[in-house]
Amino acid sequence: MSGDVVNLRMARKRRDRTAKEAEAERNRFEHGRSKAERDLARARNEKAARDHDASRREPGDGSS
């Protein structure tokens, strides 16, 4: 009926370490690209947004 003994200090350090690793991974992804790659991604996102907005139908459009 007894559970495992958990050292709270070590558990807290492990939790903090995994959080820092996750943040480092996000930063590597976000900041680890060249300016040309960032500009290309931004242009692609803007074009996708424009294409999406252009294909919307306005209320009242249609055959009725």
mmCIF file of the N, C-alpha and C atoms, coordinates in Angstrom:
data_MODEL
# 
_entry.id   MODEL 
# 
loop_
_atom_site.group_PDB 
_atom_site.id 
_atom_site.type_symbol 
_atom_site.label_atom_id 
_atom_site.label_alt_id 
_atom_site.label_comp_id 
_atom_site.label_asym_id 
_atom_site.label_entity_id 
_atom_site.label_seq_id 
_atom_site.pdbx_PDB_ins_code 
_atom_site.Cartn_x 
_atom_site.Cartn_y 
_atom_site.Cartn_z 
_atom_site.occupancy 
_atom_site.B_iso_or_equiv 
_atom_site.pdbx_formal_charge 
_atom_site.auth_seq_id 
_atom_site.auth_comp_id 
_atom_site.auth_asym_id 
_atom_site.auth_atom_id 
_atom_site.pdbx_PDB_model_num 
ATOM 1   N N  . MET A 1 1  ? 0.806   -1.196 0.000   1.00 0.00 ? 1  MET A N  1 
ATOM 2   C CA . MET A 1 1  ? 0.000   0.000  0.000   1.00 0.00 ? 1  MET A CA 1 
ATOM 3   C C  . MET A 1 1  ? 0.848   1.259  0.000   1.00 0.00 ? 1  MET A C  1 
ATOM 4   N N  . SER A 1 2  ? 2.126   1.146  0.286   1.00 0.00 ? 2  SER A N  1 
ATOM 5   C CA . SER A 1 2  ? 2.959   2.348  0.317   1.00 0.00 ? 2  SER A CA 1 
ATOM 6   C C  . SER A 1 2  ? 3.448   2.667  -1.092  1.00 0.00 ? 2  SER A C  1 
ATOM 7   N N  . GLY A 1 3  ? 3.500   3.939  -1.380  1.00 0.00 ? 3  GLY A N  1 
ATOM 8   C CA . GLY A 1 3  ? 3.946   4.396  -2.685  1.00 0.00 ? 3  GLY A CA 1 
ATOM 9   C C  . GLY A 1 3  ? 5.437   4.650  -2.693  1.00 0.00 ? 3  GLY A C  1 
ATOM 10  N N  . ASP A 1 4  ? 5.947   5.044  -3.837  1.00 0.00 ? 4  ASP A N  1 
ATOM 11  C CA . ASP A 1 4  ? 7.363   5.365  -3.956  1.00 0.00 ? 4  ASP A CA 1 
ATOM 12  C C  . ASP A 1 4  ? 7.649   6.702  -3.281  1.00 0.00 ? 4  ASP A C  1 
ATOM 13  N N  . VAL A 1 5  ? 8.822   6.791  -2.698  1.00 0.00 ? 5  VAL A N  1 
ATOM 14  C CA . VAL A 1 5  ? 9.243   8.028  -2.072  1.00 0.00 ? 5  VAL A CA 1 
ATOM 15  C C  . VAL A 1 5  ? 9.742   8.965  -3.165  1.00 0.00 ? 5  VAL A C  1 
ATOM 16  N N  . VAL A 1 6  ? 9.265   10.202 -3.152  1.00 0.00 ? 6  VAL A N  1 
ATOM 17  C CA . VAL A 1 6  ? 9.630   11.170 -4.172  1.00 0.00 ? 6  VAL A CA 1 
ATOM 18  C C  . VAL A 1 6  ? 10.375  12.318 -3.517  1.00 0.00 ? 6  VAL A C  1 
ATOM 19  N N  . ASN A 1 7  ? 11.558  12.586 -4.012  1.00 0.00 ? 7  ASN A N  1 
ATOM 20  C CA . ASN A 1 7  ? 12.323  13.729 -3.541  1.00 0.00 ? 7  ASN A CA 1 
ATOM 21  C C  . ASN A 1 7  ? 11.784  14.958 -4.276  1.00 0.00 ? 7  ASN A C  1 
ATOM 22  N N  . LEU A 1 8  ? 11.101  15.824 -3.549  1.00 0.00 ? 8  LEU A N  1 
ATOM 23  C CA . LEU A 1 8  ? 10.429  16.956 -4.194  1.00 0.00 ? 8  LEU A CA 1 
ATOM 24  C C  . LEU A 1 8  ? 11.410  17.918 -4.833  1.00 0.00 ? 8  LEU A C  1 
ATOM 25  N N  . ARG A 1 9  ? 12.571  18.090 -4.237  1.00 0.00 ? 9  ARG A N  1 
ATOM 26  C CA . ARG A 1 9  ? 13.575  18.993 -4.804  1.00 0.00 ? 9  ARG A CA 1 
ATOM 27  C C  . ARG A 1 9  ? 14.027  18.479 -6.171  1.00 0.00 ? 9  ARG A C  1 
ATOM 28  N N  . MET A 1 10 ? 14.271  17.172 -6.265  1.00 0.00 ? 10 MET A N  1 
ATOM 29  C CA . MET A 1 10 ? 14.718  16.603 -7.537  1.00 0.00 ? 10 MET A CA 1 
ATOM 30  C C  . MET A 1 10 ? 13.585  16.630 -8.564  1.00 0.00 ? 10 MET A C  1 
ATOM 31  N N  . ALA A 1 11 ? 12.365  16.396 -8.116  1.00 0.00 ? 11 ALA A N  1 
ATOM 32  C CA . ALA A 1 11 ? 11.223  16.433 -9.030  1.00 0.00 ? 11 ALA A CA 1 
ATOM 33  C C  . ALA A 1 11 ? 11.030  17.841 -9.581  1.00 0.00 ? 11 ALA A C  1 
ATOM 34  N N  . ARG A 1 12 ? 11.177  18.858 -8.721  1.00 0.00 ? 12 ARG A N  1 
ATOM 35  C CA . ARG A 1 12 ? 11.035  20.238 -9.162  1.00 0.00 ? 12 ARG A CA 1 
ATOM 36  C C  . ARG A 1 12 ? 12.127  20.602 -10.155 1.00 0.00 ? 12 ARG A C  1 
ATOM 37  N N  . LYS A 1 13 ? 13.357  20.172 -9.883  1.00 0.00 ? 13 LYS A N  1 
ATOM 38  C CA . LYS A 1 13 ? 14.456  20.451 -10.813 1.00 0.00 ? 13 LYS A CA 1 
ATOM 39  C C  . LYS A 1 13 ? 14.223  19.761 -12.152 1.00 0.00 ? 13 LYS A C  1 
ATOM 40  N N  . ARG A 1 14 ? 13.716  18.534 -12.127 1.00 0.00 ? 14 ARG A N  1 
ATOM 41  C CA . ARG A 1 14 ? 13.439  17.807 -13.368 1.00 0.00 ? 14 ARG A CA 1 
ATOM 42  C C  . ARG A 1 14 ? 12.360  18.526 -14.179 1.00 0.00 ? 14 ARG A C  1 
ATOM 43  N N  . ARG A 1 15 ? 11.307  18.998 -13.475 1.00 0.00 ? 15 ARG A N  1 
ATOM 44  C CA . ARG A 1 15 ? 10.225  19.727 -14.148 1.00 0.00 ? 15 ARG A CA 1 
ATOM 45  C C  . ARG A 1 15 ? 10.752  21.019 -14.775 1.00 0.00 ? 15 ARG A C  1 
ATOM 46  N N  . ASP A 1 16 ? 11.566  21.758 -14.030 1.00 0.00 ? 16 ASP A N  1 
ATOM 47  C CA . ASP A 1 16 ? 12.133  23.010 -14.543 1.00 0.00 ? 16 ASP A CA 1 
ATOM 48  C C  . ASP A 1 16 ? 13.051  22.754 -15.726 1.00 0.00 ? 16 ASP A C  1 
ATOM 49  N N  . ARG A 1 17 ? 13.827  21.681 -15.652 1.00 0.00 ? 17 ARG A N  1 
ATOM 50  C CA . ARG A 1 17 ? 14.749  21.353 -16.740 1.00 0.00 ? 17 ARG A CA 1 
ATOM 51  C C  . ARG A 1 17 ? 13.988  21.034 -18.027 1.00 0.00 ? 17 ARG A C  1 
ATOM 52  N N  . THR A 1 18 ? 12.898  20.260 -17.935 1.00 0.00 ? 18 THR A N  1 
ATOM 53  C CA . THR A 1 18 ? 12.127  19.944 -19.135 1.00 0.00 ? 18 THR A CA 1 
ATOM 54  C C  . THR A 1 18 ? 11.453  21.191 -19.700 1.00 0.00 ? 18 THR A C  1 
ATOM 55  N N  . ALA A 1 19 ? 11.014  22.101 -18.815 1.00 0.00 ? 19 ALA A N  1 
ATOM 56  C CA . ALA A 1 19 ? 10.402  23.345 -19.291 1.00 0.00 ? 19 ALA A CA 1 
ATOM 57  C C  . ALA A 1 19 ? 11.426  24.202 -20.032 1.00 0.00 ? 19 ALA A C  1 
ATOM 58  N N  . LYS A 1 20 ? 12.645  24.275 -19.495 1.00 0.00 ? 20 LYS A N  1 
ATOM 59  C CA . LYS A 1 20 ? 13.697  25.049 -20.166 1.00 0.00 ? 20 LYS A CA 1 
ATOM 60  C C  . LYS A 1 20 ? 14.065  24.437 -21.504 1.00 0.00 ? 20 LYS A C  1 
ATOM 61  N N  . GLU A 1 21 ? 14.097  23.100 -21.571 1.00 0.00 ? 21 GLU A N  1 
ATOM 62  C CA . GLU A 1 21 ? 14.408  22.443 -22.836 1.00 0.00 ? 21 GLU A CA 1 
ATOM 63  C C  . GLU A 1 21 ? 13.338  22.724 -23.884 1.00 0.00 ? 21 GLU A C  1 
ATOM 64  N N  . ALA A 1 22 ? 12.077  22.728 -23.469 1.00 0.00 ? 22 ALA A N  1 
ATOM 65  C CA . ALA A 1 22 ? 10.988  23.023 -24.395 1.00 0.00 ? 22 ALA A CA 1 
ATOM 66  C C  . ALA A 1 22 ? 11.076  24.460 -24.898 1.00 0.00 ? 22 ALA A C  1 
ATOM 67  N N  . GLU A 1 23 ? 11.383  25.391 -23.996 1.00 0.00 ? 23 GLU A N  1 
ATOM 68  C CA . GLU A 1 23 ? 11.523  26.789 -24.407 1.00 0.00 ? 23 GLU A CA 1 
ATOM 69  C C  . GLU A 1 23 ? 12.707  26.962 -25.350 1.00 0.00 ? 23 GLU A C  1 
ATOM 70  N N  . ALA A 1 24 ? 13.805  26.266 -25.080 1.00 0.00 ? 24 ALA A N  1 
ATOM 71  C CA . ALA A 1 24 ? 14.978  26.344 -25.951 1.00 0.00 ? 24 ALA A CA 1 
ATOM 72  C C  . ALA A 1 24 ? 14.651  25.809 -27.341 1.00 0.00 ? 24 ALA A C  1 
ATOM 73  N N  . GLU A 1 25 ? 13.865  24.751 -27.394 1.00 0.00 ? 25 GLU A N  1 
ATOM 74  C CA . GLU A 1 25 ? 13.476  24.190 -28.689 1.00 0.00 ? 25 GLU A CA 1 
ATOM 75  C C  . GLU A 1 25 ? 12.634  25.198 -29.481 1.00 0.00 ? 25 GLU A C  1 
ATOM 76  N N  . ARG A 1 26 ? 11.686  25.857 -28.806 1.00 0.00 ? 26 ARG A N  1 
ATOM 77  C CA . ARG A 1 26 ? 10.867  26.875 -29.487 1.00 0.00 ? 26 ARG A CA 1 
ATOM 78  C C  . ARG A 1 26 ? 11.740  28.026 -29.981 1.00 0.00 ? 26 ARG A C  1 
ATOM 79  N N  . ASN A 1 27 ? 12.695  28.457 -29.155 1.00 0.00 ? 27 ASN A N  1 
ATOM 80  C CA . ASN A 1 27 ? 13.572  29.557 -29.560 1.00 0.00 ? 27 ASN A CA 1 
ATOM 81  C C  . ASN A 1 27 ? 14.460  29.153 -30.729 1.00 0.00 ? 27 ASN A C  1 
ATOM 82  N N  . ARG A 1 28 ? 14.948  27.928 -30.718 1.00 0.00 ? 28 ARG A N  1 
ATOM 83  C CA . ARG A 1 28 ? 15.765  27.472 -31.854 1.00 0.00 ? 28 ARG A CA 1 
ATOM 84  C C  . ARG A 1 28 ? 14.950  27.493 -33.132 1.00 0.00 ? 28 ARG A C  1 
ATOM 85  N N  . PHE A 1 29 ? 13.697  27.061 -33.033 1.00 0.00 ? 29 PHE A N  1 
ATOM 86  C CA . PHE A 1 29 ? 12.851  27.060 -34.218 1.00 0.00 ? 29 PHE A CA 1 
ATOM 87  C C  . PHE A 1 29 ? 12.550  28.477 -34.683 1.00 0.00 ? 29 PHE A C  1 
ATOM 88  N N  . GLU A 1 30 ? 12.225  29.355 -33.743 1.00 0.00 ? 30 GLU A N  1 
ATOM 89  C CA . GLU A 1 30 ? 11.817  30.716 -34.093 1.00 0.00 ? 30 GLU A CA 1 
ATOM 90  C C  . GLU A 1 30 ? 12.995  31.577 -34.542 1.00 0.00 ? 30 GLU A C  1 
ATOM 91  N N  . HIS A 1 31 ? 14.101  31.499 -33.839 1.00 0.00 ? 31 HIS A N  1 
ATOM 92  C CA . HIS A 1 31 ? 15.213  32.400 -34.102 1.00 0.00 ? 31 HIS A CA 1 
ATOM 93  C C  . HIS A 1 31 ? 16.356  31.747 -34.862 1.00 0.00 ? 31 HIS A C  1 
ATOM 94  N N  . GLY A 1 32 ? 16.255  30.473 -35.133 1.00 0.00 ? 32 GLY A N  1 
ATOM 95  C CA . GLY A 1 32 ? 17.351  29.768 -35.768 1.00 0.00 ? 32 GLY A CA 1 
ATOM 96  C C  . GLY A 1 32 ? 17.274  29.750 -37.284 1.00 0.00 ? 32 GLY A C  1 
ATOM 97  N N  . ARG A 1 33 ? 16.594  30.701 -37.878 1.00 0.00 ? 33 ARG A N  1 
ATOM 98  C CA . ARG A 1 33 ? 16.463  30.745 -39.332 1.00 0.00 ? 33 ARG A CA 1 
ATOM 99  C C  . ARG A 1 33 ? 17.109  32.016 -39.858 1.00 0.00 ? 33 ARG A C  1 
ATOM 100 N N  . SER A 1 34 ? 17.536  31.942 -41.100 1.00 0.00 ? 34 SER A N  1 
ATOM 101 C CA . SER A 1 34 ? 18.146  33.121 -41.713 1.00 0.00 ? 34 SER A CA 1 
ATOM 102 C C  . SER A 1 34 ? 17.052  34.135 -42.057 1.00 0.00 ? 34 SER A C  1 
ATOM 103 N N  . LYS A 1 35 ? 17.471  35.343 -42.362 1.00 0.00 ? 35 LYS A N  1 
ATOM 104 C CA . LYS A 1 35 ? 16.507  36.386 -42.684 1.00 0.00 ? 35 LYS A CA 1 
ATOM 105 C C  . LYS A 1 35 ? 15.732  36.016 -43.953 1.00 0.00 ? 35 LYS A C  1 
ATOM 106 N N  . ALA A 1 36 ? 16.403  35.427 -44.916 1.00 0.00 ? 36 ALA A N  1 
ATOM 107 C CA . ALA A 1 36 ? 15.728  35.025 -46.152 1.00 0.00 ? 36 ALA A CA 1 
ATOM 108 C C  . ALA A 1 36 ? 14.650  33.981 -45.866 1.00 0.00 ? 36 ALA A C  1 
ATOM 109 N N  . GLU A 1 37 ? 14.941  33.042 -44.984 1.00 0.00 ? 37 GLU A N  1 
ATOM 110 C CA . GLU A 1 37 ? 13.948  32.024 -44.637 1.00 0.00 ? 37 GLU A CA 1 
ATOM 111 C C  . GLU A 1 37 ? 12.765  32.639 -43.898 1.00 0.00 ? 37 GLU A C  1 
ATOM 112 N N  . ARG A 1 38 ? 13.030  33.563 -42.996 1.00 0.00 ? 38 ARG A N  1 
ATOM 113 C CA . ARG A 1 38 ? 11.936  34.240 -42.280 1.00 0.00 ? 38 ARG A CA 1 
ATOM 114 C C  . ARG A 1 38 ? 11.079  35.051 -43.246 1.00 0.00 ? 38 ARG A C  1 
ATOM 115 N N  . ASP A 1 39 ? 11.728  35.778 -44.170 1.00 0.00 ? 39 ASP A N  1 
ATOM 116 C CA . ASP A 1 39 ? 10.972  36.583 -45.136 1.00 0.00 ? 39 ASP A CA 1 
ATOM 117 C C  . ASP A 1 39 ? 10.121  35.696 -46.040 1.00 0.00 ? 39 ASP A C  1 
ATOM 118 N N  . LEU A 1 40 ? 10.682  34.558 -46.465 1.00 0.00 ? 40 LEU A N  1 
ATOM 119 C CA . LEU A 1 40 ? 9.939   33.633 -47.319 1.00 0.00 ? 40 LEU A CA 1 
ATOM 120 C C  . LEU A 1 40 ? 8.731   33.077 -46.571 1.00 0.00 ? 40 LEU A C  1 
ATOM 121 N N  . ALA A 1 41 ? 8.920   32.676 -45.318 1.00 0.00 ? 41 ALA A N  1 
ATOM 122 C CA . ALA A 1 41 ? 7.811   32.146 -44.528 1.00 0.00 ? 41 ALA A CA 1 
ATOM 123 C C  . ALA A 1 41 ? 6.752   33.220 -44.313 1.00 0.00 ? 41 ALA A C  1 
ATOM 124 N N  . ARG A 1 42 ? 7.153   34.435 -44.043 1.00 0.00 ? 42 ARG A N  1 
ATOM 125 C CA . ARG A 1 42 ? 6.199   35.526 -43.847 1.00 0.00 ? 42 ARG A CA 1 
ATOM 126 C C  . ARG A 1 42 ? 5.415   35.770 -45.136 1.00 0.00 ? 42 ARG A C  1 
ATOM 127 N N  . ALA A 1 43 ? 6.089   35.783 -46.272 1.00 0.00 ? 43 ALA A N  1 
ATOM 128 C CA . ALA A 1 43 ? 5.413   36.012 -47.553 1.00 0.00 ? 43 ALA A CA 1 
ATOM 129 C C  . ALA A 1 43 ? 4.422   34.890 -47.852 1.00 0.00 ? 43 ALA A C  1 
ATOM 130 N N  . ARG A 1 44 ? 4.815   33.658 -47.566 1.00 0.00 ? 44 ARG A N  1 
ATOM 131 C CA . ARG A 1 44 ? 3.908   32.530 -47.797 1.00 0.00 ? 44 ARG A CA 1 
ATOM 132 C C  . ARG A 1 44 ? 2.677   32.627 -46.898 1.00 0.00 ? 44 ARG A C  1 
ATOM 133 N N  . ASN A 1 45 ? 2.869   33.003 -45.639 1.00 0.00 ? 45 ASN A N  1 
ATOM 134 C CA . ASN A 1 45 ? 1.732   33.146 -44.724 1.00 0.00 ? 45 ASN A CA 1 
ATOM 135 C C  . ASN A 1 45 ? 0.801   34.259 -45.167 1.00 0.00 ? 45 ASN A C  1 
ATOM 136 N N  . GLU A 1 46 ? 1.357   35.376 -45.622 1.00 0.00 ? 46 GLU A N  1 
ATOM 137 C CA . GLU A 1 46 ? 0.527   36.485 -46.087 1.00 0.00 ? 46 GLU A CA 1 
ATOM 138 C C  . GLU A 1 46 ? -0.244  36.101 -47.338 1.00 0.00 ? 46 GLU A C  1 
ATOM 139 N N  . LYS A 1 47 ? 0.386   35.373 -48.256 1.00 0.00 ? 47 LYS A N  1 
ATOM 140 C CA . LYS A 1 47 ? -0.295  34.934 -49.482 1.00 0.00 ? 47 LYS A CA 1 
ATOM 141 C C  . LYS A 1 47 ? -1.416  33.955 -49.138 1.00 0.00 ? 47 LYS A C  1 
ATOM 142 N N  . ALA A 1 48 ? -1.160  33.052 -48.226 1.00 0.00 ? 48 ALA A N  1 
ATOM 143 C CA . ALA A 1 48 ? -2.194  32.100 -47.825 1.00 0.00 ? 48 ALA A CA 1 
ATOM 144 C C  . ALA A 1 48 ? -3.376  32.833 -47.202 1.00 0.00 ? 48 ALA A C  1 
ATOM 145 N N  . ALA A 1 49 ? -3.106  33.851 -46.398 1.00 0.00 ? 49 ALA A N  1 
ATOM 146 C CA . ALA A 1 49 ? -4.195  34.625 -45.794 1.00 0.00 ? 49 ALA A CA 1 
ATOM 147 C C  . ALA A 1 49 ? -4.979  35.380 -46.865 1.00 0.00 ? 49 ALA A C  1 
ATOM 148 N N  . ARG A 1 50 ? -4.277  35.965 -47.834 1.00 0.00 ? 50 ARG A N  1 
ATOM 149 C CA . ARG A 1 50 ? -4.970  36.674 -48.926 1.00 0.00 ? 50 ARG A CA 1 
ATOM 150 C C  . ARG A 1 50 ? -5.815  35.711 -49.741 1.00 0.00 ? 50 ARG A C  1 
ATOM 151 N N  . ASP A 1 51 ? -5.265  34.537 -50.073 1.00 0.00 ? 51 ASP A N  1 
ATOM 152 C CA . ASP A 1 51 ? -6.020  33.554 -50.849 1.00 0.00 ? 51 ASP A CA 1 
ATOM 153 C C  . ASP A 1 51 ? -7.252  33.084 -50.081 1.00 0.00 ? 51 ASP A C  1 
ATOM 154 N N  . HIS A 1 52 ? -7.102  32.910 -48.795 1.00 0.00 ? 52 HIS A N  1 
ATOM 155 C CA . HIS A 1 52 ? -8.230  32.476 -47.978 1.00 0.00 ? 52 HIS A CA 1 
ATOM 156 C C  . HIS A 1 52 ? -9.309  33.545 -47.950 1.00 0.00 ? 52 HIS A C  1 
ATOM 157 N N  . ASP A 1 53 ? -8.910  34.795 -47.768 1.00 0.00 ? 53 ASP A N  1 
ATOM 158 C CA . ASP A 1 53 ? -9.885  35.885 -47.740 1.00 0.00 ? 53 ASP A CA 1 
ATOM 159 C C  . ASP A 1 53 ? -10.542 36.078 -49.102 1.00 0.00 ? 53 ASP A C  1 
ATOM 160 N N  . ALA A 1 54 ? -9.802  35.854 -50.178 1.00 0.00 ? 54 ALA A N  1 
ATOM 161 C CA . ALA A 1 54 ? -10.345 36.055 -51.516 1.00 0.00 ? 54 ALA A CA 1 
ATOM 162 C C  . ALA A 1 54 ? -11.400 35.005 -51.859 1.00 0.00 ? 54 ALA A C  1 
ATOM 163 N N  . SER A 1 55 ? -11.317 33.847 -51.253 1.00 0.00 ? 55 SER A N  1 
ATOM 164 C CA . SER A 1 55 ? -12.265 32.786 -51.595 1.00 0.00 ? 55 SER A CA 1 
ATOM 165 C C  . SER A 1 55 ? -13.497 32.789 -50.705 1.00 0.00 ? 55 SER A C  1 
ATOM 166 N N  . ARG A 1 56 ? -13.605 33.768 -49.813 1.00 0.00 ? 56 ARG A N  1 
ATOM 167 C CA . ARG A 1 56 ? -14.781 33.849 -48.950 1.00 0.00 ? 56 ARG A CA 1 
ATOM 168 C C  . ARG A 1 56 ? -15.993 34.308 -49.738 1.00 0.00 ? 56 ARG A C  1 
ATOM 169 N N  . ARG A 1 57 ? -17.117 33.825 -49.318 1.00 0.00 ? 57 ARG A N  1 
ATOM 170 C CA . ARG A 1 57 ? -18.366 34.275 -49.924 1.00 0.00 ? 57 ARG A CA 1 
ATOM 171 C C  . ARG A 1 57 ? -19.026 35.264 -48.982 1.00 0.00 ? 57 ARG A C  1 
ATOM 172 N N  . GLU A 1 58 ? -19.515 36.324 -49.531 1.00 0.00 ? 58 GLU A N  1 
ATOM 173 C CA . GLU A 1 58 ? -20.184 37.346 -48.747 1.00 0.00 ? 58 GLU A CA 1 
ATOM 174 C C  . GLU A 1 58 ? -21.636 36.950 -48.535 1.00 0.00 ? 58 GLU A C  1 
ATOM 175 N N  . PRO A 1 59 ? -22.230 37.345 -47.407 1.00 0.00 ? 59 PRO A N  1 
ATOM 176 C CA . PRO A 1 59 ? -23.654 37.069 -47.194 1.00 0.00 ? 59 PRO A CA 1 
ATOM 177 C C  . PRO A 1 59 ? -24.471 37.756 -48.273 1.00 0.00 ? 59 PRO A C  1 
ATOM 178 N N  . GLY A 1 60 ? -25.451 37.052 -48.781 1.00 0.00 ? 60 GLY A N  1 
ATOM 179 C CA . GLY A 1 60 ? -26.303 37.619 -49.817 1.00 0.00 ? 60 GLY A CA 1 
ATOM 180 C C  . GLY A 1 60 ? -25.850 37.222 -51.211 1.00 0.00 ? 60 GLY A C  1 
ATOM 181 N N  . ASP A 1 61 ? -24.618 36.710 -51.349 1.00 0.00 ? 61 ASP A N  1 
ATOM 182 C CA . ASP A 1 61 ? -24.183 36.220 -52.659 1.00 0.00 ? 61 ASP A CA 1 
ATOM 183 C C  . ASP A 1 61 ? -24.860 34.893 -52.930 1.00 0.00 ? 61 ASP A C  1 
ATOM 184 N N  . GLY A 1 62 ? -25.128 34.649 -54.177 1.00 0.00 ? 62 GLY A N  1 
ATOM 185 C CA . GLY A 1 62 ? -25.753 33.373 -54.527 1.00 0.00 ? 62 GLY A CA 1 
ATOM 186 C C  . GLY A 1 62 ? -26.920 33.573 -55.445 1.00 0.00 ? 62 GLY A C  1 
ATOM 187 N N  . SER A 1 63 ? -27.646 32.495 -55.644 1.00 0.00 ? 63 SER A N  1 
ATOM 188 C CA . SER A 1 63 ? -28.721 32.531 -56.638 1.00 0.00 ? 63 SER A CA 1 
ATOM 189 C C  . SER A 1 63 ? -30.031 33.041 -56.077 1.00 0.00 ? 63 SER A C  1 
ATOM 190 N N  . SER A 1 64 ? -30.155 33.201 -54.746 1.00 0.00 ? 64 SER A N  1 
ATOM 191 C CA . SER A 1 64 ? -31.441 33.649 -54.239 1.00 0.00 ? 64 SER A CA 1 
ATOM 192 C C  . SER A 1 64 ? -31.541 35.118 -54.104 1.00 0.00 ? 64 SER A C  1 
# 
